[in-house]
Amino acid sequence: MTLIKSISGIRGTIGGFPGDNLTPIDAVQFAAAYGTWLKSVSDNGKLKVVVGRDARLSGEMISALVIQTLVGLGVEVVDLGLSTTPTVEMAVPYHQANGGIILTASHNPKQWNALKLLNSKGEFISGAEGELLLKIATEGSFVFAEVDDLGKVTSDTQAIERHIDAICALSDVDIPAIKNANFKVVVDAVNSTGGISVPQLLRKIGVTDIVEMYCDPTGHFPHNPEPLKEHLVELSARVVSEGAHLGITVDPDVDRLALVNEDGSMFGEEYTLVAVSEYILSKRKGATVSNLSSTRALRDITEEVGCDYHASAVGEVNVVVKMKETNAVIGGEGNGGIIYPELHYGRDSLVGIALFLSHLAHKKVSMTELRASYPNYEMAKKKIDLTPGIDVDGILLKMADKYKNEEVDTVDGVKIYIGKEWVHLRKSNTEPIIRVYTESKDAQAASDLADRIISEIKALI
């Protein structure tokens, strides 16, 4: 079974049996549930929903199904066509819409697709809202519009351009400095909508020497689209052979940003947010936020300038809630997700690129020199397989008590800070495991810490 229905949307592989995979029937059911939920929380009147998609092969089919289902519910649809997740997020308030749907399976391979759901602010729906929507989908309590009340579809082909123009207008994006730096950049857009948006953005902010790799939005991903080191061998080699200052890659829906150094090494997904945050904190003081599984380096550089760092539960919606609570000037997730509230509350690779290049231009150093200027940490990610019936919550409470003399955070599982190291323990909601994430001064130390914690948990069991 590869259909995952959760509070954040529906995700699955294309084809197969309804309820087991993401079939046309499942797409219609979930779109109908979303439209029905919107009706229940919106004032009377014609509803409007913005829909956009990445370039994956099933996108056109899923988009047609979703859009026409909404039309059948009497909803007005603004179709962005090929777009990015942050572009759809910004288009919702621009069109004064009641919500938005992004058709993308993010970093998943080409056989996957998904419906990601937004509220009227262009932000992901909350957990409580998602639970209600799932209930509606399960019950199938849909009432479709009569013929005179059907919705209509209009197109918006300028949304990406508006998005880029808004980035260029930000005071922290220093276009003259970027122009003067004469950056040479290699871009790998995995043949999705980053191929439309990233080169266009680079040209607008003053980068003229651009080497494009896989920037044709065909949906035929040339490699695994998750922007990890093992998938970016070709990009790394091209950066070196072209003598470029850096390489840029984004995932298919352009909300995760990864960077390659001039020597072909990885800047590190975790450090994209660290670098951008250093730049913003040099402009104005304020809080920073990342989730509990992100690098400690953000906390270090934030506290170094006398500001407060806050950790949220894992998940973009939780990061956004914490950013609003703390009035954070910058935040995001360690997977390369930059959230810059001056633009909007959503992970956005495009604004991340513009802010990062502004920072690099001001620093006047190489990528490797910039990376070396930050506290260096390495992570290990392991898990403990459990037998059914084990009291996972009880185990986590015992681990929190065991380390009560250290700094312990129980917002999302248990995170224990041990000096400059940390361990984050979370139970899975989908399988009988405990996830064990650790961070330390190097990869071996992080692995050793994870193994030690795993041994302690097994002793408790």
PyMOL commands that set and color helices and strands:
alter all, ss='L'
color gray80, all
select helices_A, chain A and resi 24-41+59-72+85-94+127-139+147-149+159-168+175-181+194-204+229-231+233-242+269-283+297-304+316-326+349-363+367-372+392-402+443-460
alter helices_A, ss='H'
color red, helices_A
select strands_A, chain A and resi 3-6+9-13+48-53+76-82+99-103+112-118+153-155+184-188+209-213+246-250+257-260+288-291+309-312+330-333+337-339+378-385+407-409+414-418+421-427+433-440
alter strands_A, ss='S'
color yellow, strands_A
deselect
rebuild
show_as cartoon
